[in-house]
Structures are given as C-alpha cells and as structure tokens.
Amino acid sequence: MHRICIAGRPNVGKSTLFNRLYGKRSAITDSMPGVTRDAISGTVSLGDLTLEVIDTGGIGEGEAQLEQAVCSISRNEIRRADLVLLLVDVTDLTGEDEELIEYVRRCDRPVILVVNKVDNEQRVQDVSEFWRFGLERVVSISAAHGLGMDDLEDAVLEVLGVDPDAPEESSEAREQANDPDHSSADTDDEDSLAGEDGDHPREDPLTRPVRLAILGQPNTGKSSLLNRLVGEERALVSDIAGTTRDTVESRFSYKGTEFNVVDTAGIRRKSRVRESVEYYAVQRALAAIDDAELVVLVIDAVKGLSEQDKKIAARVAERGRGVVVILNKWDLMEDRENALNALTDRIHFLFPVFRHVPILPTSTITGEGVGKMLDMLLHVRGELHRRIDTGPLNQALKRWLEQTPPPSGKRPIKIRYMTQVHANPVRFVLFTNRKKLFPEFYLRYIQNQIRQDFGFRHIPFFVELRE
C-alpha cells in the first residue's frame, strides 16, 4: 500500500485536505495553528489503488518541547512516504514554507506542491509565483470548497505510475469502499441468522481485522501504548496532559490477527473542556467506542480512578463492547500485589458493570504486561463472536429452571424459551408470559448461568425480555 504524507506548516489546510480525501471528519479543523499534533492516517481508494494518507502536525519554528516533538513526527512521516503532498497557502508564502520545501528536496521523496485556498480569479493568478521553486508538479486547490481535487488526484496517480485516464471504478463504489457503514465488518443481526445453514456460509468474523479503541483520561499512557503496539512513533508522547487531540489510526499484527487501532483524545470532565478543538476531540473519542469492536481502558495506576473513568466504562458497557482494563505505569508502583488487589476492588466497587472485565497491570514504557493484554483481547474477541445454538441453550435453560424455579404466586411467571439473536454485541431474547412482572433478581440469575455455562466470562451481554 502506498503511503502519502500531507505536510506543511501550521494552519495551511492539511486537515481539511485530509478530510476531503478521506471522506469524513477524522481530523479536527480549526483556525488555531497547531491543532493537529499527531500523525493521523486513513485508507483511501483512488482509481484502482488503495492508499494510506497521513495527516501530519504542522512544521514550524516553535521552540517549545511539544512543538519540537510534533515536528519530529512530521519529518519522520515525510522520510517514510512514497509521495509527499506539500501544502502551502496561496495568500501567505513564508520563509518556513521555503525551508520546508528545501527539506523535502533533501529527503529525495516524490513531491507535489499543493497550493491551497485558491478560490477566486486573483488567487489563480497568484499561483504562478510558486513555480519559481523548480518543483516538477504544482497543483492549485481549495480544500475547503473541493476545487481542483480532480487535478490533484490525477497528479497523485501519475506520480505513483497509474494512468489517470484509464477506466476506474464508479464513484458510488468508491464511496462504499471508504464508508465504514458498507464494510464487511458489520455485525450480524437477527435476520441473518436464518441463513446461517443456507447455501452461502457466513464469513468467519474472526478473520476480519480487529477494530480496537484505546480510551482513558489524558496523560495515562494511551499514546505510549499505541507507539509500542505499532512499533513506530505515530502518536505524540508528552508529559503535558491532552497532547493527543485527533484519533490516531494505525495498524499492526499480532499472532496472525490484524488490528486497526485508534488512540483517542483523553476524555476529561466537561467543566475542563474549554477549547472547541478539544470538545470535538472528546466527541470523536466517544464516537470511537461506537465504532470499535474491542476497547482498552487505560488507567493511571499511580493516580488511580476518576469519575470520568466511570462515564467511559458506562459508555463501553452500554454498547456491549469487549473491554480490557490496564493499570498503566505499573513500573512505578510499590507493594504491587496489595496495590493490584486494592485497585481491582476499587474498580469493581465503582464500576459494577465491569465485574467480569479483565484487569491487567502494565507498563507501556517497559512493555510489561502488553503481551498478556493482547492475548486477553483475542480471548475476549472470541467470546464476543460466540454463538450458542437454540437447542443446547434451551436444554440448559430447562436445567436452570429446575435447579432454581422462578417465583410462584397468584400470577406465576412462565418462561417459554430463549434464543441468541446477535453476536458482537451478544444479545439473547427470553420469552415469558409476564414481561413487566419479571423479577430483576431472576433475570440476573439467568444471566449468571449463561456466563458460567457458556463461557461468556469476560464480556458484557444483554438478555431482552419478550412476551
């Protein structure tokens, strides 16, 4: 897969161009310079090619430690790219632009100089000034308005050795290829169960890439975990809380399973979210839960839990996602055995919905516990996709009812049968004669028996009552 890097100084429109190519608001756009801090990526279909497009942080002359780290990541992505889209602002050519152009020359990477914000006749004429740098390809666009995008796509295909005039797939097919709602990773619903034994066997969902979201408070080690998993510095790591503002999408493989992993912006209390940029980052982090299959909730073992962690846990449980909790920075802990027991008890007390969830001590700096975390994620995923046939399920139900009958009275509760209607998230339907009068304690009994007898030990699942 070809890697295309979008580079440029802050606030020239890199994230707007990324969103235009990717087809959804993945990077945050704002008039504040330096909004994108991490290198974020997305997969784009262009003609017959599948491309990885990377949006880097702005490269400037800032001397602050954080700005230097942003520049380091951006320059690393430039050196690794198959093609650099070097973005400049037609209204504001600066010395930083010229230095960056010279830097890309020294890297000896194929480059297209993309002149952005060309949205009127005067600015079209101003583009001629940029040919003086001697670059072979200069393309003018307006990323905000979608102007010039066809010319840019043709130039990209030409650099990558593809004839832009060759027949290509329809725009509708391209949109579906880029639209997660049309991907093969959609979960199976109740209607599809009827065709499970038909002429077209169901694709094994465990062969698909895992959609993994990394969640937690700011500065708990989420980006350090991502960098350890993918083996490269993609997310910005700093001791300044909240340095990740975008969702950073990366891929890696573990024991033959492909992972698409998203490191999200840390979720803070609403009262502490002042910048609109950070507000959108938080909203997208929460949305990442909806799109994920598995979640890693990162908790700082030194600082402990917070009320916001509880809200994250509730969101994960509501969506029925598989989750592993890691207690990070374990290398800094003393009296580890007692600390693990105390933190586990605390999590179970604050998060009753997480009593079944694996809790593992880790250090993303030393790598301690990361392998165990990955093994547990694969195990949890297996539970998420487990399906129980209706026959064995109702044989077990009959046994449970005999062991502990439902309460009797003037209007006795009768349970007719049960079936699993969904996997990932796992959902059962229990048919009864009195849905509204069904005792909560007896529903919990049924849930506990399902968990114990059918191996759903580490995931949330749902039992719906129907009459």
N, C-alpha and C positions, 0 to 999 in steps of 0.2 A: 504494500500500500504506500503510495506517495505521501510524503509529509510536506505540507505547505504552511509556511510560517508568515503570519501577518505582523510586521514590525513597524515601529515608528516612535516618535517622541509622544509624550502625553497629550491627549485631547485632540488628536488629528482625525479620529473617527474609526479606530481599529475595531472596537467592539461593535460599532454599528455595521461595519462591513462583515464582521464575523456573523452577526445575527442575520444579515441579508443572505449570506451564503448558506448558513445552517438552516434557516427557515423557521427559527423560533427564538424567543428572547432568552438566550442562555447566558450571555454576558450582560452585565449591567452597563447601561449607557447614561452618562450624566455630564453636565458641563464642568464639573470639578475635575481638574487634572489629576491623573494618577488613580483613577477609580479602579481599573483592572490591575491587580497586584500579582496574581498567579498566572501561569501559563495554562489556559483552559483549551480544551480541544473538542472537536465534534467530527463525525463521519459524514461526508457529503458525496452524493453521486453526481458526477459531471460527465455527460456523454456515456461512454462505456467504462469509465474509470470510477473507482471508489477512492476517495482522498481523505486523509486526515488533515483537517485545517486547525491550526493552532493560533490562538489569540494571545499575544504576549503583553506584559506590562510595558508602560511607556519608558523609553530610554532617554534620560536627560542627564543633567549635570548635578543633580542633587547630591549633597554630601552626607545626608543622614544615613545611618546604618540601614534602615528599612529600604530607602531608595536605592542604595548600593546593591542590596540583595535582589530587588526587583530587576535591576539592570543585569545582574549576573545570570539570572534565569533567562531573561530575554536573549542575551548574547549566546547562551548555550543552545537555545532553540534555533537561532539563526545558523549556527555552525552545523547542526544536525539536519537541517531542512534540505529537501530536494529542490525546493523553489521558495524564494523569499518575495512576498508582496510588500514592498517598502512604501509605506503610506506617508504622504505629505499633504499639507493644507495649502490649497492654491492661493489663499488670502494671506498666508503668513509663512514665508520661507525664512528659516532662521539658520544661524550657524550650527546649531545642534543637528538640523536636518543634513547639512553638508558633511558634518563629521560622521553621521550615521551612514550616509551613502558611501563615504570612503571606507568605513569599517566593513561594510558588506562586500565592497570590492576586494579587500584584503582576505576575506573569508573564502573568496573564489566560489561563491554559490550562484546559481542562476537567479536572476532578479528581474522583477518587473517594477518599475517606478509607477506607483498608482497615485495620481493627483486627485485628491478628494475635494468635495464641496464645490464642484463645477456645475452650477445650476442656473447660470444666466450667460448671455452673449459675451459680456465683458470678461467673465472668468474663463470662457472658452478661449478667448484671445490670449489671456494671461498664461495659459498652459505652455505656450511656446518657450517661455523663459526656462522651463525645466529640461529642455532638450540640451542645454549647454553642459550638462553633467556627462554627456557622452554615453549614456546607457542605451542599449540597443532597443529596449521596449519601454515606451511611456504611454500609459493609458489614463484617460481622464474619466472620472465617475462622480456621481453624487450618491454615496451610500445611503443617505437618509431618504432620498427620493427614488432610488433604484435606477438612476440614469447611468448609461454606459456599462451596465453589468454584462450584457451580451458580448461587448468588445473585450471586457476583462476575461470572461470565461473562454473566449476564443484564444486569447493570448496565453492563458494558462495551458490549454490543451496543446497549443503549438509548441510551447517550451517543453512539455512532457512527451512530445513526439507523437501526438494524435492529430489527425486531420480534422479540424473543426467543421469542415463541410461534409464530412461523412455522415450517413444516416445515424440517428441516435434515438433512444427510447423516448416515448411521449412524455410531455410534461406531467401528465397525470401519473404515469408510472414512476417518474422521478419523485414526485411529491409523496407517493405512497412509500417509496424506499426510504425517504427521510423522515416519515411520520411514524412515531412510536406507536400510534394507535393502530397502524396497519402491520406491525411487526409480528413475526411468528412467536414472539414471547408472550402473547396474550394468554391469560389463564383460561382454563376450560370451564364452561358453565354447565348448568343443569341440562340444557337441551342437547349438548354434545354427548352426554353420557349414553344416550340411546344408540349412538352409532359406534360405540366402543368395540363391539364384536362384529361390525359390518365388514364390507369388502375393503375399506380403507382404514387400516390400523392407525391408531393415534400415534403421533410422533412422541418419542420419549422426551419429556420436558427436561430431564436431567442432562441431555446432550446440548442444550442451549447455553449460551453464556449466562453467568450469574449477574444479576443487577444488584449491586451492593452499595448501600449508602453509609457513609461514616458521619455520625452525628455526635453532638456534645456541646458543652459550654466552650466559649472562647479560650484558647491557650491551654487546652487539656492534652494536646499532642496529636490531634487529628491529622494535621499535615505531615508530621514526622512519620506517622503510621503509613500514610499514603506513599511517601517517598521510599520507605523501607519495602513496601509491597511491590512497587513498580521498578525499584532499582535505579531511579533517576530523580533528580531534583525538579519536580514539576510544580509542587505547591510550596509557597513561601513559608519558611520556618523562622520565627522570631519570638523573642520573649515579650513582645508587645501584644496584648490581648486584641484579638479581632483582626489579625493581618490578612486572613482569608476572607475575601468579600464575594468572590464568584464560586460557583460549583465547579470543581476541577475534575474533569472526566479523564480517566486513564484506564489502561488495560494491562492485565498480567495473567499468567497461567500458573496453576498450582495443581500438581498431581493429575494432569490431563484435563483439568476443568478451566475454562476461560472465565475471567472475571471482568466485568465492566464496572469500575469502582468510581464513586462520586464522593469527593471530600467537600463537605458543605461548610458555608459560613457558620460560625458558632452562634447558637441561639441564646440571646440574652433576654432579660426582663424587658418588657415594653417600655418601662419608665427610663431605661438606659439607652433606648434606641432613638437617637436624636437625628442622625443624618438620614435623608431619604434614601441614599445609596444603601445604607445598612438595613433599612427597612425592607427594601426589595430583596436583599440577600437573605434575610431571615425568612421572608415569604417563600423564596425559592428553596431554601433548606427544608422547610416544612413540606413543600410540594414534592421534594425528593423522596420523602417517606412514601407518598402515594405511588411513585413510580418504581420504588425499589422492591426487590424480592426478599433480600436479607438486609439487616441493619446491624452495624456495630455502634453501640453507645459507649463513648469514651468518657470515663470519669477520672478526674484527677484524684489519685489515691491519697495524696498529701492534703489537699484542701477539702476533700470529702464531697458530700452531696449538696444539691441545692433544690429549691422549689422548682426551678426551671427544668432540672433533670426530670422531675416528676411529670411535668407537662409533656416533655418529649416522650417519656415512657407511655403516657396515656395515649398519645397520638399513634405510637407504634402499635399498641395493643388494639386500639380501635380499628386499625387497618388490617389486623391479623398477620403482621409481618413476622418472619423469623428474626430473632434478635440474639446477639451475644453481647453481654456487658463486659467491658475490660476495665480493670482498675490500673490505669497507667501510672508511670513514674514509680513503679514498684521498686526500682533500684535505690530509691531514696528512703524507703521505709525501714524502720527498726521493729524488732519483735514481730516478724512477718506473720507467723501462724496466728497469733492473737488478733493482729490487725485484720487479717483476712476474715476471720470469724466475725469480728465486730462489724466490719463493713458489709458483709453478706447479710447479717441480721438486720442491719440498718436499712439496706435496700429492700429486704422482704417486708419490713415494717412500713416503710414509706410507699413502696410500690407493691401492693398485694397482687396485682396482675402479673408481676414478674417472679412469683414464687417458683415457677417452673424454668426460668431463664438461666442458662449457664453464665456463671460469673468467674472470670479468669484474671489473675494478676499478670500484668505485662510491663515491659519497658520498651518503648519504641526506639529508645536510644541504643540500648544494648542488644535488642532483639529477643530478650527473654519473653517466653510465652506466646510469641507471634505465631509460631508453627502450630501450637495447640489451638490457638484461636481459629486458624484456617481449617484445621481438621474438624473442629466443632461446627464451623459454618457449613461444611459439606454434610455433616451428620444432620444438622438442623434442616438443611435444604431437602434431604431425603425424607424427613418427616413431613415437610410442607407438601410434598407431591405424593404422599402415600394415599392410596385409595383402598377402602375396605368394601368388599362385595356385600350386597344386601343380605344374602343368605347367612354367611358367618356372623354378620353384625346382629341379625335378629336372633340367632341361636344364643349369642352372648347376652342379648337383651333379656331373653326369656330366663336365663340363669340368674341375671342380676335381680329380676323381679321376684324370683323365687327366694333368693337369699335375703332380700330386703324389700318386701312388698310396699307399694305406695299406700299412703294413709287411707283408711276406710272411714265411712261415716254415712250420713243420710244420702249424700250425693257423692259416691265413691269415684275416685279418679281411675280411669281406664287408659292403658297405653296400648295402642294398636300395633304399630311397627315403627321402624326407624330406617333411614337410608342416608348415605353420604351423597350430597348433591354437588359438592365443589371441592377442589383441591387448590391450594395456594391462592387465597387462604382456605383452610379446611373448614367445611361447613356441613353439619348434619341437620336433618329435619326429623323431629319426633312427633308422630301423630297421636293425638289424645282426644278424649271426649270433652274435656273441660280446660281449654287453654288458659282462660283468665283466672281459674281457681287452682292452677297447677302450683304446688308448693315450691318455693325457691330452693329450700334445702334438698328436696328430692331431685331437682334439676342438677344441683351441684353433685349429688351422688352419682347420677348418670354420667356427668362429665368426668368425674374422677375415675369411674370404671372404664370409660373409653380410654382415658390417658394411660391407665395401668395395663389394660388387657391388649391394647392395640399399638402400644409403643409411641403414642404422641406425648412424649415426656418433656420435650423442650420447647414446644411451640404453643402459641395461643390458638384456640379454635372455637367455633361457635356451634351451639345447639339451638335451633329455632323450633318453637312450638307451633303446630298447626292442628286444626280440627278437621 
